[in-house]
Amino acid sequence: MKSNGVEGPGSLEARRLGAKRSIMPTEYLWGAPAGVLLLGYLLGSIPFGLILTRAFGAGDLRQIGSGNIGATNVLRTGRKGLAAATLILDALKGYAAVAIAEAIAPGMGVLAGAAAFVGHLYPVWLRFRGGKGVATLLGVALALHWPVGLVYAAVWLGLLGALRISSVAGMTAAVSAPVAAAFFDKFDHVPLLIACALLVLWKHRANIERLLDGTEPRVGSKAHG
């Protein structure tokens, strides 16, 4: 039967719905990544070491030891409990960023993990002077693929216990992450983990110089690290 050229209200509504469906994916493609990046960065930028030391009367962490906001420098305050809490919370924020992103936007955990890691290294609240990322990267690795995180933790804690040189343990653990991801066939995670490992090495450049000079302090030392 030939159409008379006049569309009924039903067909007009169908076109409107079709137009909405064609717009929604584009909005999602832009909105979801931006959202998880912001979420990850904000979580990662929480300076737990600084917050805990101030809250429990241990002073301004930026004026102690190396001035770093991570767990190793918190340990230099003599507060082992605060150092352990800082390590756990720094790891948890990396884990949480990935887990929350996967829950609300499946497949975007890698983006959130990258943003959380960058947030820890360069928090806007501290004029982009953050930590070195070792604990936060552990949390990201555990959330992305827990066997990779276990390898990371084993390398980090094993070397820390054996050598008592935090920088060597942290840098080696970071480098082990992309290797472990490749071993477990998680090649989609390898580029992120390589980038994070390189940033960890960059943030440890002063430590590398001291290692070469033979002046890098061991865990428990009051010296810079």
URQUITA-V149504 format. One record per run of one state. SS is the DSSP state (2 for helix, 1 for strand, 0 for the rest). FROM is the first residue (numbers start at 0). TO is the last residue. Records with the same first field share a line. If there is no record, write none. Layout:
SS: FROM-TO ; FROM-TO
//
This chain:
0: 0-7 ; 44-46 ; 55-59 ; 63-69 ; 75-78 ; 104-107 ; 121-122 ; 126-132 ; 144-144 ; 163-164 ; 183-185 ; 203-203 ; 213-224
2: 8-43 ; 47-54 ; 60-62 ; 70-74 ; 79-103 ; 108-120 ; 123-125 ; 133-143 ; 145-162 ; 165-182 ; 186-202 ; 204-212
//
